Amino acid sequence: LERPAPFDRYDVGIANPPFVHAEAFFRKMLAECRIVVALLPLAFAASRGRLAFHRQHPSDLYVLADRPSFTGDGKTDSNDCAWFVFGLTEGGRWQVLASTPEEA
């Protein structure tokens, strides 16, 4: 968040920002990138405090059917996650992605 803005806008920015700072990351990335993609808990979409942000910057949501594991041991927490995509379309679309096949 502290680095200077680039000379020119990036085509795409991809992030997995800390939830508590996600809106600040989005604001910076939206100023620096034409398309922004971020993996976050689905709860980021549901907040009265972020309502103005979502109305100003509508995103498309790609909800993961399976909760991801961030620990390397396959265990998951209780957070459903989604890819939030800004700038690819006008926003407002959402879909649930296919489930990840079980390994044989």
Phi and psi in radians as a Rosetta constraint file:
Dihedral C 1 N 2 CA 2 C 2 CIRCULARHARMONIC -1.591 0.35
Dihedral N 2 CA 2 C 2 N 3 CIRCULARHARMONIC -0.281 0.35
Dihedral C 2 N 3 CA 3 C 3 CIRCULARHARMONIC -1.225 0.35
Dihedral N 3 CA 3 C 3 N 4 CIRCULARHARMONIC 2.636 0.35
Dihedral C 3 N 4 CA 4 C 4 CIRCULARHARMONIC -1.147 0.35
Dihedral N 4 CA 4 C 4 N 5 CIRCULARHARMONIC 2.710 0.35
Dihedral C 4 N 5 CA 5 C 5 CIRCULARHARMONIC -1.138 0.35
Dihedral N 5 CA 5 C 5 N 6 CIRCULARHARMONIC 2.583 0.35
Dihedral C 5 N 6 CA 6 C 6 CIRCULARHARMONIC -1.208 0.35
Dihedral N 6 CA 6 C 6 N 7 CIRCULARHARMONIC 2.860 0.35
Dihedral C 6 N 7 CA 7 C 7 CIRCULARHARMONIC -1.091 0.35
Dihedral N 7 CA 7 C 7 N 8 CIRCULARHARMONIC -0.703 0.35
Dihedral C 7 N 8 CA 8 C 8 CIRCULARHARMONIC -2.277 0.35
Dihedral N 8 CA 8 C 8 N 9 CIRCULARHARMONIC 2.773 0.35
Dihedral C 8 N 9 CA 9 C 9 CIRCULARHARMONIC -1.226 0.35
Dihedral N 9 CA 9 C 9 N 10 CIRCULARHARMONIC 2.515 0.35
Dihedral C 9 N 10 CA 10 C 10 CIRCULARHARMONIC -1.366 0.35
Dihedral N 10 CA 10 C 10 N 11 CIRCULARHARMONIC 2.728 0.35
Dihedral C 10 N 11 CA 11 C 11 CIRCULARHARMONIC -1.254 0.35
Dihedral N 11 CA 11 C 11 N 12 CIRCULARHARMONIC -0.823 0.35
Dihedral C 11 N 12 CA 12 C 12 CIRCULARHARMONIC -2.443 0.35
Dihedral N 12 CA 12 C 12 N 13 CIRCULARHARMONIC 2.420 0.35
Dihedral C 12 N 13 CA 13 C 13 CIRCULARHARMONIC -2.119 0.35
Dihedral N 13 CA 13 C 13 N 14 CIRCULARHARMONIC 2.314 0.35
Dihedral C 13 N 14 CA 14 C 14 CIRCULARHARMONIC -2.153 0.35
Dihedral N 14 CA 14 C 14 N 15 CIRCULARHARMONIC 2.337 0.35
Dihedral C 14 N 15 CA 15 C 15 CIRCULARHARMONIC -2.589 0.35
Dihedral N 15 CA 15 C 15 N 16 CIRCULARHARMONIC 2.806 0.35
Dihedral C 15 N 16 CA 16 C 16 CIRCULARHARMONIC -2.294 0.35
Dihedral N 16 CA 16 C 16 N 17 CIRCULARHARMONIC 1.259 0.35
Dihedral C 16 N 17 CA 17 C 17 CIRCULARHARMONIC -1.271 0.35
Dihedral N 17 CA 17 C 17 N 18 CIRCULARHARMONIC 2.747 0.35
Dihedral C 17 N 18 CA 18 C 18 CIRCULARHARMONIC -1.058 0.35
Dihedral N 18 CA 18 C 18 N 19 CIRCULARHARMONIC 2.316 0.35
Dihedral C 18 N 19 CA 19 C 19 CIRCULARHARMONIC -0.907 0.35
Dihedral N 19 CA 19 C 19 N 20 CIRCULARHARMONIC -0.769 0.35
Dihedral C 19 N 20 CA 20 C 20 CIRCULARHARMONIC -1.124 0.35
Dihedral N 20 CA 20 C 20 N 21 CIRCULARHARMONIC -0.414 0.35
Dihedral C 20 N 21 CA 21 C 21 CIRCULARHARMONIC -1.958 0.35
Dihedral N 21 CA 21 C 21 N 22 CIRCULARHARMONIC 0.200 0.35
Dihedral C 21 N 22 CA 22 C 22 CIRCULARHARMONIC -1.030 0.35
Dihedral N 22 CA 22 C 22 N 23 CIRCULARHARMONIC -0.774 0.35
Dihedral C 22 N 23 CA 23 C 23 CIRCULARHARMONIC -1.097 0.35
Dihedral N 23 CA 23 C 23 N 24 CIRCULARHARMONIC -0.710 0.35
Dihedral C 23 N 24 CA 24 C 24 CIRCULARHARMONIC -1.106 0.35
Dihedral N 24 CA 24 C 24 N 25 CIRCULARHARMONIC -0.716 0.35
Dihedral C 24 N 25 CA 25 C 25 CIRCULARHARMONIC -1.075 0.35
Dihedral N 25 CA 25 C 25 N 26 CIRCULARHARMONIC -0.793 0.35
Dihedral C 25 N 26 CA 26 C 26 CIRCULARHARMONIC -1.061 0.35
Dihedral N 26 CA 26 C 26 N 27 CIRCULARHARMONIC -0.788 0.35
Dihedral C 26 N 27 CA 27 C 27 CIRCULARHARMONIC -1.043 0.35
Dihedral N 27 CA 27 C 27 N 28 CIRCULARHARMONIC -0.769 0.35
Dihedral C 27 N 28 CA 28 C 28 CIRCULARHARMONIC -1.165 0.35
Dihedral N 28 CA 28 C 28 N 29 CIRCULARHARMONIC -0.801 0.35
Dihedral C 28 N 29 CA 29 C 29 CIRCULARHARMONIC -1.146 0.35
Dihedral N 29 CA 29 C 29 N 30 CIRCULARHARMONIC -0.666 0.35
Dihedral C 29 N 30 CA 30 C 30 CIRCULARHARMONIC -1.133 0.35
Dihedral N 30 CA 30 C 30 N 31 CIRCULARHARMONIC -0.519 0.35
Dihedral C 30 N 31 CA 31 C 31 CIRCULARHARMONIC -1.328 0.35
Dihedral N 31 CA 31 C 31 N 32 CIRCULARHARMONIC -0.398 0.35
Dihedral C 31 N 32 CA 32 C 32 CIRCULARHARMONIC -1.901 0.35
Dihedral N 32 CA 32 C 32 N 33 CIRCULARHARMONIC -0.237 0.35
Dihedral C 32 N 33 CA 33 C 33 CIRCULARHARMONIC -2.308 0.35
Dihedral N 33 CA 33 C 33 N 34 CIRCULARHARMONIC 2.527 0.35
Dihedral C 33 N 34 CA 34 C 34 CIRCULARHARMONIC -1.303 0.35
Dihedral N 34 CA 34 C 34 N 35 CIRCULARHARMONIC -0.632 0.35
Dihedral C 34 N 35 CA 35 C 35 CIRCULARHARMONIC -2.209 0.35
Dihedral N 35 CA 35 C 35 N 36 CIRCULARHARMONIC 2.346 0.35
Dihedral C 35 N 36 CA 36 C 36 CIRCULARHARMONIC -2.156 0.35
Dihedral N 36 CA 36 C 36 N 37 CIRCULARHARMONIC 2.289 0.35
Dihedral C 36 N 37 CA 37 C 37 CIRCULARHARMONIC -2.229 0.35
Dihedral N 37 CA 37 C 37 N 38 CIRCULARHARMONIC 2.246 0.35
Dihedral C 37 N 38 CA 38 C 38 CIRCULARHARMONIC -2.529 0.35
Dihedral N 38 CA 38 C 38 N 39 CIRCULARHARMONIC 2.446 0.35
Dihedral C 38 N 39 CA 39 C 39 CIRCULARHARMONIC -1.632 0.35
Dihedral N 39 CA 39 C 39 N 40 CIRCULARHARMONIC 2.148 0.35
Dihedral C 39 N 40 CA 40 C 40 CIRCULARHARMONIC -2.555 0.35
Dihedral N 40 CA 40 C 40 N 41 CIRCULARHARMONIC 2.814 0.35
Dihedral C 40 N 41 CA 41 C 41 CIRCULARHARMONIC -1.013 0.35
Dihedral N 41 CA 41 C 41 N 42 CIRCULARHARMONIC 2.477 0.35
Dihedral C 41 N 42 CA 42 C 42 CIRCULARHARMONIC -0.994 0.35
Dihedral N 42 CA 42 C 42 N 43 CIRCULARHARMONIC -0.433 0.35
Dihedral C 42 N 43 CA 43 C 43 CIRCULARHARMONIC -1.043 0.35
Dihedral N 43 CA 43 C 43 N 44 CIRCULARHARMONIC -0.334 0.35
Dihedral C 43 N 44 CA 44 C 44 CIRCULARHARMONIC -1.056 0.35
Dihedral N 44 CA 44 C 44 N 45 CIRCULARHARMONIC -0.466 0.35
Dihedral C 44 N 45 CA 45 C 45 CIRCULARHARMONIC -1.365 0.35
Dihedral N 45 CA 45 C 45 N 46 CIRCULARHARMONIC -0.297 0.35
Dihedral C 45 N 46 CA 46 C 46 CIRCULARHARMONIC -2.044 0.35
Dihedral N 46 CA 46 C 46 N 47 CIRCULARHARMONIC 1.529 0.35
Dihedral C 46 N 47 CA 47 C 47 CIRCULARHARMONIC -2.795 0.35
Dihedral N 47 CA 47 C 47 N 48 CIRCULARHARMONIC 2.248 0.35
Dihedral C 47 N 48 CA 48 C 48 CIRCULARHARMONIC -1.069 0.35
Dihedral N 48 CA 48 C 48 N 49 CIRCULARHARMONIC -0.622 0.35
Dihedral C 48 N 49 CA 49 C 49 CIRCULARHARMONIC -1.170 0.35
Dihedral N 49 CA 49 C 49 N 50 CIRCULARHARMONIC -0.404 0.35
Dihedral C 49 N 50 CA 50 C 50 CIRCULARHARMONIC -1.829 0.35
Dihedral N 50 CA 50 C 50 N 51 CIRCULARHARMONIC 0.128 0.35
Dihedral C 50 N 51 CA 51 C 51 CIRCULARHARMONIC -1.000 0.35
Dihedral N 51 CA 51 C 51 N 52 CIRCULARHARMONIC -0.835 0.35
Dihedral C 51 N 52 CA 52 C 52 CIRCULARHARMONIC -1.077 0.35
Dihedral N 52 CA 52 C 52 N 53 CIRCULARHARMONIC -0.702 0.35
Dihedral C 52 N 53 CA 53 C 53 CIRCULARHARMONIC -1.071 0.35
Dihedral N 53 CA 53 C 53 N 54 CIRCULARHARMONIC -0.831 0.35
Dihedral C 53 N 54 CA 54 C 54 CIRCULARHARMONIC -1.137 0.35
Dihedral N 54 CA 54 C 54 N 55 CIRCULARHARMONIC -0.602 0.35
Dihedral C 54 N 55 CA 55 C 55 CIRCULARHARMONIC -1.237 0.35
Dihedral N 55 CA 55 C 55 N 56 CIRCULARHARMONIC -0.634 0.35
Dihedral C 55 N 56 CA 56 C 56 CIRCULARHARMONIC -1.320 0.35
Dihedral N 56 CA 56 C 56 N 57 CIRCULARHARMONIC -0.580 0.35
Dihedral C 56 N 57 CA 57 C 57 CIRCULARHARMONIC -2.271 0.35
Dihedral N 57 CA 57 C 57 N 58 CIRCULARHARMONIC 1.302 0.35
Dihedral C 57 N 58 CA 58 C 58 CIRCULARHARMONIC -1.169 0.35
Dihedral N 58 CA 58 C 58 N 59 CIRCULARHARMONIC 2.400 0.35
Dihedral C 58 N 59 CA 59 C 59 CIRCULARHARMONIC -2.038 0.35
Dihedral N 59 CA 59 C 59 N 60 CIRCULARHARMONIC 2.869 0.35
Dihedral C 59 N 60 CA 60 C 60 CIRCULARHARMONIC -1.656 0.35
Dihedral N 60 CA 60 C 60 N 61 CIRCULARHARMONIC 2.550 0.35
Dihedral C 60 N 61 CA 61 C 61 CIRCULARHARMONIC -2.051 0.35
Dihedral N 61 CA 61 C 61 N 62 CIRCULARHARMONIC 2.308 0.35
Dihedral C 61 N 62 CA 62 C 62 CIRCULARHARMONIC -2.082 0.35
Dihedral N 62 CA 62 C 62 N 63 CIRCULARHARMONIC 1.707 0.35
Dihedral C 62 N 63 CA 63 C 63 CIRCULARHARMONIC -1.390 0.35
Dihedral N 63 CA 63 C 63 N 64 CIRCULARHARMONIC 2.280 0.35
Dihedral C 63 N 64 CA 64 C 64 CIRCULARHARMONIC -1.335 0.35
Dihedral N 64 CA 64 C 64 N 65 CIRCULARHARMONIC 2.224 0.35
Dihedral C 64 N 65 CA 65 C 65 CIRCULARHARMONIC -1.179 0.35
Dihedral N 65 CA 65 C 65 N 66 CIRCULARHARMONIC -0.522 0.35
Dihedral C 65 N 66 CA 66 C 66 CIRCULARHARMONIC -1.965 0.35
Dihedral N 66 CA 66 C 66 N 67 CIRCULARHARMONIC 2.461 0.35
Dihedral C 66 N 67 CA 67 C 67 CIRCULARHARMONIC -1.258 0.35
Dihedral N 67 CA 67 C 67 N 68 CIRCULARHARMONIC 2.286 0.35
Dihedral C 67 N 68 CA 68 C 68 CIRCULARHARMONIC -1.323 0.35
Dihedral N 68 CA 68 C 68 N 69 CIRCULARHARMONIC 2.699 0.35
Dihedral C 68 N 69 CA 69 C 69 CIRCULARHARMONIC -1.769 0.35
Dihedral N 69 CA 69 C 69 N 70 CIRCULARHARMONIC 2.218 0.35
Dihedral C 69 N 70 CA 70 C 70 CIRCULARHARMONIC -1.880 0.35
Dihedral N 70 CA 70 C 70 N 71 CIRCULARHARMONIC 0.138 0.35
Dihedral C 70 N 71 CA 71 C 71 CIRCULARHARMONIC -1.878 0.35
Dihedral N 71 CA 71 C 71 N 72 CIRCULARHARMONIC -0.173 0.35
Dihedral C 71 N 72 CA 72 C 72 CIRCULARHARMONIC 1.480 0.35
Dihedral N 72 CA 72 C 72 N 73 CIRCULARHARMONIC -0.167 0.35
Dihedral C 72 N 73 CA 73 C 73 CIRCULARHARMONIC -1.821 0.35
Dihedral N 73 CA 73 C 73 N 74 CIRCULARHARMONIC 0.096 0.35
Dihedral C 73 N 74 CA 74 C 74 CIRCULARHARMONIC 1.491 0.35
Dihedral N 74 CA 74 C 74 N 75 CIRCULARHARMONIC -0.141 0.35
Dihedral C 74 N 75 CA 75 C 75 CIRCULARHARMONIC -1.371 0.35
Dihedral N 75 CA 75 C 75 N 76 CIRCULARHARMONIC 2.565 0.35
Dihedral C 75 N 76 CA 76 C 76 CIRCULARHARMONIC -2.107 0.35
Dihedral N 76 CA 76 C 76 N 77 CIRCULARHARMONIC 2.841 0.35
Dihedral C 76 N 77 CA 77 C 77 CIRCULARHARMONIC -1.707 0.35
Dihedral N 77 CA 77 C 77 N 78 CIRCULARHARMONIC -2.880 0.35
Dihedral C 77 N 78 CA 78 C 78 CIRCULARHARMONIC -1.644 0.35
Dihedral N 78 CA 78 C 78 N 79 CIRCULARHARMONIC 0.214 0.35
Dihedral C 78 N 79 CA 79 C 79 CIRCULARHARMONIC -1.653 0.35
Dihedral N 79 CA 79 C 79 N 80 CIRCULARHARMONIC 2.152 0.35
Dihedral C 79 N 80 CA 80 C 80 CIRCULARHARMONIC -1.324 0.35
Dihedral N 80 CA 80 C 80 N 81 CIRCULARHARMONIC 2.528 0.35
Dihedral C 80 N 81 CA 81 C 81 CIRCULARHARMONIC -2.178 0.35
Dihedral N 81 CA 81 C 81 N 82 CIRCULARHARMONIC 2.809 0.35
Dihedral C 81 N 82 CA 82 C 82 CIRCULARHARMONIC -2.601 0.35
Dihedral N 82 CA 82 C 82 N 83 CIRCULARHARMONIC 2.698 0.35
Dihedral C 82 N 83 CA 83 C 83 CIRCULARHARMONIC -1.523 0.35
Dihedral N 83 CA 83 C 83 N 84 CIRCULARHARMONIC 2.146 0.35
Dihedral C 83 N 84 CA 84 C 84 CIRCULARHARMONIC -1.696 0.35
Dihedral N 84 CA 84 C 84 N 85 CIRCULARHARMONIC 2.142 0.35
Dihedral C 84 N 85 CA 85 C 85 CIRCULARHARMONIC -2.126 0.35
Dihedral N 85 CA 85 C 85 N 86 CIRCULARHARMONIC 2.070 0.35
Dihedral C 85 N 86 CA 86 C 86 CIRCULARHARMONIC -1.918 0.35
Dihedral N 86 CA 86 C 86 N 87 CIRCULARHARMONIC 2.386 0.35
Dihedral C 86 N 87 CA 87 C 87 CIRCULARHARMONIC 1.611 0.35
Dihedral N 87 CA 87 C 87 N 88 CIRCULARHARMONIC -0.149 0.35
Dihedral C 87 N 88 CA 88 C 88 CIRCULARHARMONIC -1.397 0.35
Dihedral N 88 CA 88 C 88 N 89 CIRCULARHARMONIC -0.654 0.35
Dihedral C 88 N 89 CA 89 C 89 CIRCULARHARMONIC -2.344 0.35
Dihedral N 89 CA 89 C 89 N 90 CIRCULARHARMONIC -2.936 0.35
Dihedral C 89 N 90 CA 90 C 90 CIRCULARHARMONIC -1.296 0.35
Dihedral N 90 CA 90 C 90 N 91 CIRCULARHARMONIC -0.153 0.35
Dihedral C 90 N 91 CA 91 C 91 CIRCULARHARMONIC 1.560 0.35
Dihedral N 91 CA 91 C 91 N 92 CIRCULARHARMONIC 2.925 0.35
Dihedral C 91 N 92 CA 92 C 92 CIRCULARHARMONIC 1.688 0.35
Dihedral N 92 CA 92 C 92 N 93 CIRCULARHARMONIC -0.119 0.35
Dihedral C 92 N 93 CA 93 C 93 CIRCULARHARMONIC -1.552 0.35
Dihedral N 93 CA 93 C 93 N 94 CIRCULARHARMONIC 2.606 0.35
Dihedral C 93 N 94 CA 94 C 94 CIRCULARHARMONIC -2.618 0.35
Dihedral N 94 CA 94 C 94 N 95 CIRCULARHARMONIC 2.673 0.35
Dihedral C 94 N 95 CA 95 C 95 CIRCULARHARMONIC -2.695 0.35
Dihedral N 95 CA 95 C 95 N 96 CIRCULARHARMONIC 2.725 0.35
Dihedral C 95 N 96 CA 96 C 96 CIRCULARHARMONIC -1.655 0.35
Dihedral N 96 CA 96 C 96 N 97 CIRCULARHARMONIC 2.176 0.35
Dihedral C 96 N 97 CA 97 C 97 CIRCULARHARMONIC -1.278 0.35
Dihedral N 97 CA 97 C 97 N 98 CIRCULARHARMONIC 2.765 0.35
Dihedral C 97 N 98 CA 98 C 98 CIRCULARHARMONIC -1.097 0.35
Dihedral N 98 CA 98 C 98 N 99 CIRCULARHARMONIC 2.623 0.35
Dihedral C 98 N 99 CA 99 C 99 CIRCULARHARMONIC -1.165 0.35
Dihedral N 99 CA 99 C 99 N 100 CIRCULARHARMONIC 2.596 0.35
Dihedral C 99 N 100 CA 100 C 100 CIRCULARHARMONIC -1.328 0.35
Dihedral N 100 CA 100 C 100 N 101 CIRCULARHARMONIC 2.241 0.35
Dihedral C 100 N 101 CA 101 C 101 CIRCULARHARMONIC -1.102 0.35
Dihedral N 101 CA 101 C 101 N 102 CIRCULARHARMONIC 2.515 0.35
Dihedral C 101 N 102 CA 102 C 102 CIRCULARHARMONIC -1.197 0.35
Dihedral N 102 CA 102 C 102 N 103 CIRCULARHARMONIC 2.475 0.35
Dihedral C 102 N 103 CA 103 C 103 CIRCULARHARMONIC -1.282 0.35
Dihedral N 103 CA 103 C 103 N 104 CIRCULARHARMONIC 2.514 0.35
